[in-house]
Amino acid sequence: MDTYKNLGGNSGVDAYEIGPDFIKVQFSDGSVYMYTYASAGPGNIEQMKQLAINGQGLNSFISTTVRNDYAWKER
């Protein structure tokens, strides 16, 4: 996984992994969530990928937009 830059300084996201049709997000509590095209929609996944690369806004986007639209979670 790649370390999330957290440019805003107050994110609950620690790391992420990007694939062709998914993004995995690891939060500061150690939980990992898998969001896929099928679970959250291609547009949302592509937006999440860009936010992850930019290092800002991913946690807010998850909280306000995709919330429970994950394919699976660990922990």
VOROTOR-227257 format. One line per 8 residues: their letters; for each residue x, y, z of C-alpha. Coordinates in Angstrom, 2 decimals, m for minus. Example, Ala and Ser with C-alpha at 12.3 -4.5 7.8 and 13.67 -1.06 7.14 Angstrom:
AS> 12.30,m4.50,7.80  13.67,m1.06,7.14
//
This chain:
MDTYKNLG> 0.00,0.00,0.00  1.06,3.58,m0.60  1.18,6.04,2.29  m1.52,8.68,2.14  0.07,12.16,2.15  m2.65,13.67,4.37  m1.95,17.22,3.24  m4.93,18.49,5.25
GNSGVDAY> m3.36,17.07,8.41  m6.50,15.59,9.95  m7.39,12.54,7.86  m8.33,9.14,9.21  m6.74,7.57,6.10  m3.24,6.09,6.47  m2.68,4.25,3.19  m4.26,3.17,m0.06
EIGPDFIK> m3.81,0.73,m2.93  m5.11,1.44,m6.41  m6.10,m1.20,m8.95  m7.77,m0.98,m12.35  m11.31,m1.11,m10.94  m10.85,m0.71,m7.18  m9.23,1.19,m4.36  m8.34,m0.25,m0.96
VQFSDGSV> m8.20,2.24,1.87  m6.49,1.65,5.22  m7.68,3.83,8.09  m5.72,4.86,11.17  m7.50,2.21,13.29  m6.01,m0.49,11.03  m9.22,m1.34,9.21  m9.01,m1.85,5.45
YMYTYASA> m11.95,m1.24,3.12  m12.17,m2.36,m0.50  m14.23,m0.13,m2.79  m14.89,m1.42,m6.31  m16.60,m0.27,m9.48  m19.39,m2.73,m8.65  m19.84,m1.56,m5.04  m19.43,2.22,m5.32
GPGNIEQM> m19.60,2.98,m9.05  m16.82,3.75,m11.53  m17.12,7.54,m11.19  m16.74,7.42,m7.42  m13.80,5.02,m7.60  m11.98,7.21,m10.11  m12.62,10.25,m7.90  m11.28,8.37,m4.88
KQLAINGQ> m8.16,7.35,m6.82  m7.46,10.97,m7.70  m8.03,12.17,m4.13  m5.70,9.44,m2.85  m2.96,10.43,m5.29  m3.43,14.11,m4.42  m3.22,13.30,m0.71  m6.21,15.36,0.34
GLNSFIST> m9.98,14.94,0.64  m10.27,11.15,0.54  m11.62,10.68,4.07  m14.22,13.43,3.55  m15.31,11.95,0.22  m15.73,8.53,1.80  m17.71,10.00,4.72  m20.04,12.08,2.59
TVRNDYAW> m20.41,10.12,m0.63  m19.58,6.41,m0.64  m20.02,5.69,3.09  m21.02,2.00,3.22  m20.61,1.26,m0.48  m17.60,m0.97,0.08  m17.21,m4.49,m1.27  m15.63,m5.82,1.93
KER> m13.71,m4.75,5.00  m11.09,m6.25,7.28  m11.36,m5.60,11.00
//
